[in-house]
Amino acid sequence: MHSPHALSQLYRCACMQEEVTGKRAKLQRLAAAVALAQRERASLAEQYQSERERLLDEIRRLGTQMKQKARRTGQGAAVHQP
């Protein structure tokens, strides 16, 4: 049989092991959540970049149309360059 002191030590070790196991599980969940957030951020950044490029293309297209229309109507001086 184990002495009361030895049982106390075993109990303490078991409690610590449970705590370690719980913290490890929590850490793994948090790491998974961080990885998911990073993937979502990357996806949003990609979508933002695509939308930005689409808008810039549209601005260029509209600017070209305005210049062409101004040339046809003889108002070339009315179009300002930024």
C-alpha positions in Angstrom: 0.0 0.0 0.0 1.0 3.5 -0.6 1.6 5.9 2.3 -0.7 9.0 2.6 2.2 11.2 1.4 2.7 9.0 -1.7 -1.0 9.0 -2.5 -1.0 12.8 -2.1 1.8 13.0 -4.6 0.1 10.7 -7.1 -3.1 12.8 -6.8 -1.2 16.0 -7.4 0.5 14.5 -10.4 -2.8 13.3 -11.8 -4.3 16.7 -11.3 -1.4 18.4 -13.0 -1.6 15.9 -15.9 -5.3 16.7 -16.3 -4.5 20.5 -16.3 -1.8 20.0 -18.9 -4.1 17.9 -21.1 -6.8 20.6 -20.8 -4.5 23.4 -21.7 -3.0 21.5 -24.6 -6.5 20.9 -26.0 -7.4 24.6 -25.5 -4.1 25.6 -27.2 -4.9 23.3 -30.2 -8.4 24.9 -30.5 -6.9 28.4 -30.4 -4.2 27.5 -33.0 -7.0 26.1 -35.3 -9.0 29.3 -34.8 -6.0 31.5 -35.6 -5.2 29.4 -38.7 -8.8 29.8 -39.8 -8.7 33.6 -39.2 -5.5 33.9 -41.2 -7.1 31.9 -44.1 -10.2 34.2 -44.0 -8.0 37.3 -43.9 -6.0 36.1 -46.9 -9.2 35.4 -48.8 -10.6 38.8 -48.0 -7.4 40.5 -49.1 -7.5 38.6 -52.4 -11.2 39.6 -52.9 -10.3 43.2 -52.0 -7.4 43.3 -54.5 -9.6 41.8 -57.3 -12.3 44.4 -56.6 -9.8 47.2 -56.5 -8.3 46.1 -59.8 -11.8 45.9 -61.3 -12.7 49.4 -60.1 -9.4 50.8 -61.4 -10.1 49.2 -64.8 -13.6 50.7 -64.8 -12.1 54.2 -64.0 -9.6 53.9 -66.8 -12.3 52.8 -69.2 -14.6 55.7 -68.2 -11.7 58.1 -68.5 -11.0 56.9 -72.0 -14.6 57.2 -73.0 -14.8 60.8 -71.6 -11.7 61.8 -73.6 -13.1 60.2 -76.8 -16.4 61.9 -76.3 -14.7 65.3 -75.6 -12.6 64.9 -78.8 -15.7 64.2 -80.8 -17.6 67.2 -79.5 -14.5 69.5 -79.7 -14.2 70.0 -75.9 -10.8 68.5 -75.4 -9.8 71.2 -72.9 -12.8 70.2 -70.7 -11.2 66.9 -69.6 -8.8 67.4 -66.8 -5.9 65.1 -65.9 -5.4 64.5 -62.2 
